[in-house]
């Protein structure tokens, strides 16, 4: 964190980073969670591709280069259904 950010509560930093991930055209992700603890940033959730997962980390590292980023984002492929869904 920069000297200015050290006095900012962690939840505010996390909210700023979440908004950044949602608004950055490289990521545009709203479904990920960001947690800040001390000098560490944890990002988790589900994305559709390995590229999107990597971009999340790139954007976070650019935003907070002096913090450690832990990327726990899972890749969930969204494809056509393989079975018929029976509605009762």
DSSP file (Angstrom, degrees, kcal/mol; ACC not computed):
  #  RESIDUE AA STRUCTURE BP1 BP2  ACC     N-H-->O    O-->H-N    N-H-->O    O-->H-N    TCO  KAPPA ALPHA  PHI   PSI    X-CA   Y-CA   Z-CA
    1    1 A X              0   0    0      0, 0.0     2,-0.1     0, 0.0    63,-0.1   0.000 360.0 360.0 360.0 149.0    0.0    0.0    0.0
    2    2 A X     >  -     0   0    0      1,-0.1     4,-1.4     0, 0.0     3,-0.2  -0.343 360.0 -99.1 -77.5 169.0    1.1    3.5   -0.6
    3    3 A X  H  > S+     0   0    0      1,-0.2     4,-0.5     2,-0.2     3,-0.2   0.871 125.7  52.3 -58.0 -37.2    1.5    5.9    2.4
    4    4 A X  H >4 S+     0   0    0      1,-0.2     3,-0.8     2,-0.2    -1,-0.2   0.894 108.5  50.3 -64.9 -39.4   -1.9    7.4    1.6
    5    5 A X  H >4 S+     0   0    0      1,-0.2     3,-1.6    -3,-0.2    -1,-0.2   0.726  91.9  76.7 -74.0 -21.7   -3.5    4.0    1.6
    6    6 A X  H 3< S+     0   0    0     -4,-1.4    -1,-0.2     1,-0.3    -2,-0.2   0.810  97.7  46.2 -60.2 -29.4   -2.0    2.9    5.0
    7    7 A X  T << S+     0   0    0     -3,-0.8     2,-0.4    -4,-0.5    -1,-0.3   0.465  94.3  94.9 -91.2  -1.9   -4.5    5.1    6.8
    8    8 A X  S <  S-     0   0    0     -3,-1.6     5,-0.1    -4,-0.2    -3,-0.0  -0.761  86.1-108.1 -91.8 131.5   -7.5    3.9    4.7
    9    9 A X    >>  -     0   0    0     -2,-0.4     4,-1.6     1,-0.1     3,-1.1  -0.249  26.5-118.7 -57.6 145.8   -9.5    1.0    6.2
   10   10 A X  H 3> S+     0   0    0      1,-0.3     4,-2.7     2,-0.2     5,-0.2   0.839 111.9  58.9 -56.5 -37.6   -9.0   -2.4    4.4
   11   11 A X  H 3> S+     0   0    0      1,-0.2     4,-2.0     2,-0.2    -1,-0.3   0.824 104.9  50.6 -66.4 -28.5  -12.6   -2.6    3.5
   12   12 A X  H <> S+     0   0    0     -3,-1.1     4,-2.3     2,-0.2    -1,-0.2   0.892 110.5  48.5 -72.7 -39.8  -12.4    0.7    1.6
   13   13 A X  H  X S+     0   0    0     -4,-1.6     4,-2.3     2,-0.2    -2,-0.2   0.931 112.2  49.5 -63.7 -44.8   -9.3   -0.5   -0.3
   14   14 A X  H  X S+     0   0    0     -4,-2.7     4,-2.5     1,-0.2    -2,-0.2   0.903 110.5  50.2 -60.6 -42.6  -11.1   -3.8   -1.2
   15   15 A X  H  X S+     0   0    0     -4,-2.0     4,-2.3     2,-0.2    -1,-0.2   0.900 110.0  50.4 -64.0 -40.7  -14.2   -1.9   -2.4
   16   16 A X  H  X S+     0   0    0     -4,-2.3     4,-2.1     1,-0.2    -1,-0.2   0.909 112.0  47.6 -63.1 -41.9  -12.0    0.3   -4.6
   17   17 A X  H  X S+     0   0    0     -4,-2.3     4,-2.3     2,-0.2    -2,-0.2   0.891 110.3  51.7 -67.8 -39.5  -10.2   -2.7   -6.1
   18   18 A X  H  X S+     0   0    0     -4,-2.5     4,-1.8     2,-0.2    -2,-0.2   0.922 111.2  47.8 -61.1 -43.9  -13.6   -4.5   -6.7
   19   19 A X  H  X S+     0   0    0     -4,-2.3     4,-2.2     1,-0.2    -2,-0.2   0.895 109.8  53.3 -63.8 -39.5  -14.9   -1.4   -8.5
   20   20 A X  H  X S+     0   0    0     -4,-2.1     4,-2.2     1,-0.2     8,-0.3   0.908 108.7  49.0 -61.9 -42.7  -11.6   -1.3  -10.5
   21   21 A X  H  < S+     0   0    0     -4,-2.3     8,-1.8     1,-0.2     7,-0.5   0.844 113.0  48.1 -66.3 -33.3  -12.0   -4.9  -11.6
   22   22 A X  H  < S+     0   0    0     -4,-1.8    -1,-0.2     6,-0.3    -2,-0.2   0.844 118.6  38.7 -74.0 -34.0  -15.6   -4.2  -12.6
   23   23 A X  H  < S+     0   0    0     -4,-2.2     2,-0.3    -5,-0.2    -2,-0.2   0.702  89.5  98.2 -93.6 -21.4  -14.8   -1.1  -14.6
   24   24 A X    >X  -     0   0    0     -4,-2.2     4,-2.2    -5,-0.2     3,-1.4  -0.534  69.8-141.2 -70.8 127.6  -11.5   -2.1  -16.2
   25   25 A X  T 34 S+     0   0    0     -2,-0.3    -1,-0.2     1,-0.3    -4,-0.0   0.727  98.6  62.6 -64.0 -20.3  -12.3   -3.2  -19.8
   26   26 A X  T 34 S+     0   0    0     29,-0.1    -1,-0.3     1,-0.1    29,-0.1   0.762 124.4  13.2 -73.8 -23.7   -9.6   -6.0  -19.5
   27   27 A X  T <4  +     0   0    0     -3,-1.4    -2,-0.2    -7,-0.2    -5,-0.1   0.771  66.0 178.4-117.8 -55.7  -11.6   -7.6  -16.7
   28   28 A X     <  +     0   0    0     -4,-2.2     2,-0.5    -7,-0.5    -6,-0.3   0.869  32.1 156.4  47.4  44.2  -15.2   -6.3  -16.4
   29   29 A X        +     0   0    0     -8,-1.8    -1,-0.2    -5,-0.1    -5,-0.1  -0.879  24.6 164.4-106.0 126.1  -15.8   -8.7  -13.6
   30   30 A X        +     0   0    0     -2,-0.5    -1,-0.1    -3,-0.1    -8,-0.1   0.525  69.0  69.7-108.9 -12.3  -18.4   -8.1  -11.0
   31   31 A X  S    S+     0   0    0     15,-0.1    15,-0.6     2,-0.1     2,-0.3   0.182  77.3  96.2 -97.9  18.7  -18.6  -11.6   -9.6
   32   32 A X  E     -A   45   0A   0     13,-0.2     2,-0.4   -14,-0.1    13,-0.2  -0.784  64.3-134.7-107.1 154.0  -15.3  -11.8   -7.8
   33   33 A X  E     -A   44   0A   0     11,-3.3    11,-2.2    -2,-0.3     2,-0.4  -0.858  14.2-163.0-105.8 139.9  -14.5  -11.1   -4.2
   34   34 A X  E     -A   43   0A   0     -2,-0.4     2,-0.4     9,-0.2     9,-0.2  -0.989   7.6-177.5-124.3 128.8  -11.6   -9.0   -3.0
   35   35 A X  E     -A   42   0A   0      7,-2.7     7,-3.0    -2,-0.4     2,-0.5  -0.980   9.6-157.6-125.6 138.1  -10.3   -9.1    0.5
   36   36 A X  E     +A   41   0A   0     -2,-0.4     2,-0.4     5,-0.2     5,-0.2  -0.970  14.8 170.7-118.4 127.8   -7.5   -7.0    2.0
   37   37 A X  E >   -A   40   0A   0      3,-2.5     3,-1.8    -2,-0.5     2,-0.3  -0.924  64.5 -55.4-135.7 109.4   -5.5   -8.1    5.0
   38   38 A X  T 3  S-     0   0    0     -2,-0.4    29,-0.0     1,-0.3     0, 0.0  -0.433 122.9 -13.7  62.2-122.1   -2.5   -6.0    5.9
   39   39 A X  T 3  S+     0   0    0     -2,-0.3    29,-2.6    -3,-0.1     2,-0.4   0.099 120.1  93.0 -99.1  20.8   -0.2   -6.1    2.8
   40   40 A X  E <   -Ab  37  68A   0     -3,-1.8    -3,-2.5    27,-0.2     2,-0.5  -0.930  53.7-162.3-122.4 141.6   -2.1   -8.9    1.1
   41   41 A X  E     -Ab  36  69A   0     27,-3.1    29,-3.3    -2,-0.4     2,-0.5  -0.983   8.2-165.2-119.3 126.4   -4.9   -8.9   -1.4
   42   42 A X  E     -Ab  35  70A   0     -7,-3.0    -7,-2.7    -2,-0.5     2,-0.4  -0.949   3.4-171.6-112.3 129.7   -7.0  -12.0   -2.0
   43   43 A X  E     +Ab  34  71A   0     27,-2.6    29,-3.0    -2,-0.5     2,-0.3  -0.978  13.9 163.9-120.6 134.2   -9.2  -12.4   -5.0
   44   44 A X  E     +Ab  33  72A   0    -11,-2.2   -11,-3.3    -2,-0.4     2,-0.3  -0.933  18.9  84.5-144.2 165.4  -11.6  -15.3   -5.3
   45   45 A X  E     -Ab  32  73A   0     27,-0.7    29,-3.0    -2,-0.3     2,-0.4  -0.921  69.6 -59.6 137.0-162.6  -14.7  -16.3   -7.3
   46   46 A X  E     + b   0  74A   0    -15,-0.6     2,-0.3    -2,-0.3    29,-0.2  -0.961  41.0 177.0-125.5 138.5  -15.4  -17.9  -10.7
   47   47 A X  E     - b   0  75A   0     27,-2.6    29,-3.4    -2,-0.4    -2,-0.0  -0.877  34.1-122.1-132.3 168.7  -14.5  -16.7  -14.2
   48   48 A X  S    S+     0   0    0     -2,-0.3     2,-0.3    27,-0.2    30,-0.2   0.612  85.6  25.3 -89.3 -13.7  -15.1  -18.3  -17.7
   49   49 A X     >  -     0   0    0     25,-0.1     4,-1.8     1,-0.1     5,-0.1  -0.988  68.9-119.9-150.9 156.7  -11.5  -18.5  -18.9
   50   50 A X  H  > S+     0   0    0     -2,-0.3     4,-2.3     1,-0.2     5,-0.2   0.848 114.3  58.4 -62.6 -33.3   -7.8  -18.7  -17.8
   51   51 A X  H  > S+     0   0    0      1,-0.2     4,-2.4     2,-0.2    -1,-0.2   0.914 104.9  48.8 -63.4 -42.3   -7.1  -15.5  -19.7
   52   52 A X  H  > S+     0   0    0      2,-0.2     4,-2.0     1,-0.2    -1,-0.2   0.902 110.0  52.5 -64.2 -40.5   -9.8  -13.6  -17.6
   53   53 A X  H  X S+     0   0    0     -4,-1.8     4,-1.5     1,-0.2    -2,-0.2   0.923 111.0  46.8 -59.8 -45.6   -8.2  -15.1  -14.4
   54   54 A X  H  X S+     0   0    0     -4,-2.3     4,-2.3     1,-0.2    -2,-0.2   0.892 109.0  54.5 -64.5 -40.4   -4.8  -13.9  -15.4
   55   55 A X  H  X S+     0   0    0     -4,-2.4     4,-2.7     1,-0.2     5,-0.2   0.868 102.6  57.4 -63.8 -36.2   -6.1  -10.4  -16.3
   56   56 A X  H  X S+     0   0    0     -4,-2.0     4,-2.2     1,-0.2    -1,-0.2   0.937 109.5  45.1 -57.7 -45.7   -7.7  -10.0  -12.8
   57   57 A X  H  X S+     0   0    0     -4,-1.5     4,-2.8     2,-0.2    -2,-0.2   0.900 111.3  52.7 -66.0 -40.8   -4.2  -10.6  -11.3
   58   58 A X  H  X S+     0   0    0     -4,-2.3     4,-2.1     2,-0.2    -2,-0.2   0.940 110.6  47.2 -59.4 -48.5   -2.6   -8.2  -13.8
   59   59 A X  H  X S+     0   0    0     -4,-2.7     4,-2.0     1,-0.2    -1,-0.2   0.912 113.7  48.0 -62.3 -42.9   -5.0   -5.4  -13.0
   60   60 A X  H  X S+     0   0    0     -4,-2.2     4,-2.6    -5,-0.2    -1,-0.2   0.922 110.2  51.0 -65.1 -43.1   -4.6   -5.9   -9.2
   61   61 A X  H  < S+     0   0    0     -4,-2.8    -1,-0.2     1,-0.2    -2,-0.2   0.865 111.1  49.2 -63.2 -35.1   -0.8   -6.0   -9.4
   62   62 A X  H >< S+     0   0    0     -4,-2.1     3,-0.5    -5,-0.2    -1,-0.2   0.891 113.3  47.2 -67.5 -38.7   -0.9   -2.7  -11.4
   63   63 A X  H 3< S+     0   0    0     -4,-2.0    -2,-0.2     1,-0.3     2,-0.2   0.875 130.2  18.8 -72.8 -38.1   -3.2   -1.1   -8.8
   64   64 A X  T ><  +     0   0    0     -4,-2.6     3,-1.8    -5,-0.1    -1,-0.3  -0.597  69.5 165.7-133.5  71.8   -1.3   -2.2   -5.7
   65   65 A X  T <  S+     0   0    0     -3,-0.5    -1,-0.1     1,-0.3     4,-0.1   0.717  75.7  55.9 -64.9 -21.2    2.2   -3.1   -6.8
   66   66 A X  T 3  S+     0   0    0      2,-0.1     2,-0.3    -5,-0.0    -1,-0.3   0.324  96.7  80.1 -94.9   9.2    3.6   -3.1   -3.3
   67   67 A X  S <  S-     0   0    0     -3,-1.8     2,-0.5    -6,-0.2   -27,-0.2  -0.807  83.7-112.5-112.6 156.6    1.1   -5.7   -2.0
   68   68 A X  E     -b   40   0A   0    -29,-2.6   -27,-3.1    -2,-0.3     2,-0.5  -0.765  30.1-151.0 -87.5 128.2    1.1   -9.4   -2.4
   69   69 A X  E     -b   41   0A   0     -2,-0.5     2,-0.6   -29,-0.2   -27,-0.2  -0.891   7.8-165.0-105.6 125.3   -1.8  -10.7   -4.6
   70   70 A X  E     -b   42   0A   0    -29,-3.3   -27,-2.6    -2,-0.5     2,-0.8  -0.947   7.7-158.0-107.9 118.8   -3.2  -14.2   -4.0
   71   71 A X  E     +b   43   0A   0     -2,-0.6   -27,-0.2   -29,-0.2   -29,-0.1  -0.839  26.1 159.4-103.6 101.6   -5.4  -15.3   -6.9
   72   72 A X  E     +b   44   0A   0    -29,-3.0   -27,-0.7    -2,-0.8     2,-0.3  -0.015  27.5 138.9-106.4  26.4   -7.8  -18.0   -5.8
   73   73 A X  E     -b   45   0A   0    -29,-0.2     2,-0.3   -30,-0.2   -27,-0.2  -0.548  42.2-144.8 -76.6 134.3  -10.2  -17.5   -8.8
   74   74 A X  E     -b   46   0A   0    -29,-3.0   -27,-2.6    -2,-0.3     2,-0.6  -0.713   9.5-126.6 -99.6 151.0  -11.6  -20.7  -10.3
   75   75 A X  E     -b   47   0A   0     -2,-0.3     2,-0.5   -29,-0.2   -27,-0.2  -0.870  26.1-177.0 -98.9 122.4  -12.3  -21.3  -14.0
   76   76 A X        -     0   0    0    -29,-3.4     2,-0.3    -2,-0.6   -30,-0.0  -0.957  17.2-144.2-122.1 111.3  -15.8  -22.5  -14.7
   77   77 A X        -     0   0    0     -2,-0.5     2,-0.7     1,-0.0   -28,-0.1  -0.574   6.2-153.0 -77.3 132.7  -16.5  -23.2  -18.3
   78   78 A X        +     0   0    0     -2,-0.3     2,-0.2   -30,-0.2     3,-0.1  -0.910  33.1 149.9-107.9 107.9  -20.0  -22.4  -19.4
   79   79 A X        -     0   0    0     -2,-0.7     2,-0.1     1,-0.1     3,-0.1  -0.601  51.5 -62.1-125.0-173.6  -21.1  -24.6  -22.3
   80   80 A X        -     0   0    0     -2,-0.2    -1,-0.1     1,-0.1     2,-0.0  -0.410  64.6 -95.3 -69.0 147.9  -24.2  -26.1  -23.7
   81   81 A X        -     0   0    0      1,-0.1    -1,-0.1    -2,-0.1     3,-0.0  -0.352  26.8-156.2 -62.7 144.8  -26.0  -28.5  -21.5
   82   82 A X  S    S+     0   0    0     -3,-0.1     2,-0.3     2,-0.0    -1,-0.1   0.710  74.0  41.9 -94.8 -23.3  -25.2  -32.1  -22.0
   83   83 A X  S    S-     0   0    0      0, 0.0     2,-0.3     0, 0.0    -2,-0.0  -0.812  88.3-103.1-121.0 161.7  -28.4  -33.6  -20.6
   84   84 A X        -     0   0    0     -2,-0.3     2,-0.5    -3,-0.0    -2,-0.0  -0.661  34.5-130.6 -80.3 137.7  -32.0  -32.7  -20.9
   85   85 A X        -     0   0    0     -2,-0.3     2,-0.6    -4,-0.0    -1,-0.0  -0.793  15.8-147.8 -91.9 127.3  -33.5  -31.0  -17.8
   86   86 A X        -     0   0    0     -2,-0.5     2,-0.5     2,-0.0    -2,-0.0  -0.848   9.5-160.0 -97.5 120.8  -36.7  -32.5  -16.6
   87   87 A X              0   0    0     -2,-0.6    -2,-0.0     1,-0.1     0, 0.0  -0.860 360.0 360.0-101.0 131.9  -39.1  -30.0  -15.0
   88   88 A X              0   0    0     -2,-0.5    -1,-0.1     0, 0.0    -2,-0.0   0.400 360.0 360.0-114.6 360.0  -41.7  -31.4  -12.7
